[in-house]
């Protein structure tokens, strides 16, 4: 099969990509169609009621609210969803420093129905960044570590360009070429990429390490608008204690 060829999810796997216009954040809802067990990845506080309504309409049981990392550009909807849908549990990496019901270690498995996601540490944007991989479906959710033709910034919140570069090349670029990659953000209207595309066309991560470090150290980006609000709240699932 060509790496550019579309592939289908298994018939018992539900996938929905949702979007927040303000922060350009993608939220992903995955479920086992037979058991109705579902997980949501990187929900946004202001859209938690939208997500809860859709979950209810689909007759799903939300088991886990997951974050790829402790976000700086929006407040997570995890805590709100736990209020709206009692019984679901929060998940984040142990290395994030955030509170959650379940703290993931490298290679932890998150199961929903017969499906599972494998948590691979991909630090560099933050210490706690994780990429969630479904090997059966051929997809990975890369958070801010790898974006479409780009990557997350490394100039704040424990960022380190060398660490990010090595994370991508070790954990993401070693996946099969046709694996689909779904990032936490996109600012140009792109929705999905593949390992093959990013290994060829990523404007930053195709460079040698030294050049990549120089690029990342000279981006001169503005301070994230919501960082001083989002990070403290995201340490406690998005709900003020």
N, C-alpha and C positions, 0 to 999 in steps of 0.2 A: 504493500500500500504506500502510495506517495505520502510524504510528510505533510503535504498541503491538503490532502484529501480529508473531508469531514468524516468523523466517525460518530456513531450513535452511542448514547448511554444504554446500559442494560434496561430492559423493559420495566424492571421493578425499582428503578432509580429516578427519583424526582429531582430536578435541578431548576432553580430559578435565580436569576441575577437581577438584583434590585439596585436602585441608584438614588443617591442624595445629591441634589443639584448644588446645594450651598458648598459642601466640602468636596464634591466630586468623588464621594466614597461609594464603592460597590459593597453591597451586602449580599451574601449568598445563603440561600435556603436549600438544604439537601434533605431528602427523606427516603425511607424504604416505603414504597407504595403499598406493599402488602401488610406490614405491621403498623404503618402510619407513624413510626418513630422518626423524628426530625431533629436536625441541628441547624443553627443559624451562625454564620461567620461574620464578624465585624458589623454588628447592628449599630445604628445611629440613634441617639436619644430622641431627637425630634420626630423620628419616623417609627418609633417603637409601636405606636398604636396601629399604624398602617401594616406593619409586619404581623402583629398579633391578629389583626382582622383577616389577613390573607391566610395565616396558619389555620385559623378557625374555619374559614370558608372551605379549605381543602380537607378538613376533617383530620388534621395532623395532630400528633402529640409531640410538643416541643420538649425534647429531652435535655439538650445542652445549648447554651449560648456561649459561643467561642469567640475569642479575639486572637488575631495573629500577633499582636503586640500591644503595648500600652501607648495609645494614640496621643498625638499632640495637637491635631487639627480639628478634632471633634470629640464630644463626650459620648462614650459608648452607651448604647441602649440596653446593655445587659441587665442592669439593675431594674430598669423600668419593665422589661419583659418578664423578669422574675416576679414582679408584682402583678402584672397582667395575666400571666400564665403560671399559677402556682405549681410547684413540683419540678420545674426545670432548674438545672444547675449551671453555674458559671464555670468557665474554663479559661485559663491562660497559662503561659509557661511559668515555671518556678523561677526562672531567671529574670522575669519581668519586674519583680518587686511589688507586684500588685496583689490584692486580695482576690480570692476566688474559692468556690467550693472544691474545685479540683485543680491542682497545680501539675502541669505536665513536665516530665523529664524527656530527654532525648529518646526517640523511638517509642514513646507512649502511643497507645492505640485508643482511639475514640470510636466506640461502636454505636450504631443506630440501626436497629433491626439486624439484618444480615450483613450490612455494609460497615466499613470502617475507614477511618482516616489515620494515617501514620504521621506523627509530629516529628519533624526534623528541625533542629536548631539552625537558624540562618541569621545570626547576629550581624551587626554592622551599622544598621540604621538605629537600632536600640539593642541593648544586651539581650533582651527577651524575645526578639523576633523569632517566629517559627513559621515554617511552611508546612501546610497540611496536604498530604498526598493520598489520593485514592489510586492505588496501582491497578485495580480491576477496571476502573472507569477511564484510566489514562489521563487524569487531571491533577493539577496541583494549584493550591491557593497560596500565593506568594506574599501576601501582605504588602508592605512597603519595601521589602528587600529588592524585589525585581518588578519593575513596571514595564509597560509595553514600550520598547525601544529606550528604556531609561532605568532608573533605580531611585530608591529613596535617598534623601539627603543625609549627610553624615556630620553636619556641623553643630549639632546640639544633642542633648539627651543620650549621652554615651556613644554617640556616633563615631565610627572609625572606618575610613575608606578601605584600608587593607583587609580588615576583618570582613567587610561586606563583599569585597571582591572574591575572597577565598570561600566565603559561604556560598555564593552563587555558583562558582566553578565546581565546588565539591558536592553540593547537595541538589542543585537544580540543573546545571548543564550536563550532569551525568545521567539524567533521566533519559528515556527513549526520545528520539527526535520528534516523534509525532504527539507527545504528551501536550495537552492544552494547558496553558498557564493563565490563571485568572488573578489579576492584581487587586489590591485594596483601593486603588485610585486610577483614574485616567482623566486627563484634562483636554483631550482632543477628540473625544467621541469614539475611541477605540474600546472594544469590549473584551477581546481575548487575543492571545498570541500562542505560539508554540515554542518548544525548546529549540527546534531547528531554526526558526526565524530569529530568535534572540541571539543565538550563537553566531549568526551571520550578520545581522543588521543592528544590533544594539549599539548605539553610538558611543556608549561609555565602556561597556563591559567586554567589547571586542578588542579594546586597547591593551597594551602591556600594562602590568601592574603599576609601574612607576608613572606612566602617563595617566592612568586612571586616578591615582592618588592626586596628581597635580590638577586634574580636571575638578575633582571633588573639593579640593581645598581652595578653589578659586571661583566657585559658583556665585558668591556674593548675593545670596538670597535674603529676602526680607524675613524678619522674625515672624514665626507663625502667629496669626492673629489670636487664636484661642488657646495658645499653649499654657498660659498662666492659669487659665480656668480648667482646661481639659485634663492636664496631667494630674493635678491633685484629685480630681473627681474620678479619673480612670484608675487610680490606685485603689479605689473602694467601689468598683463595679459601676461607677457613674452616678451613685446615689450619695448625697451628703450625709455623713453620719451625725 
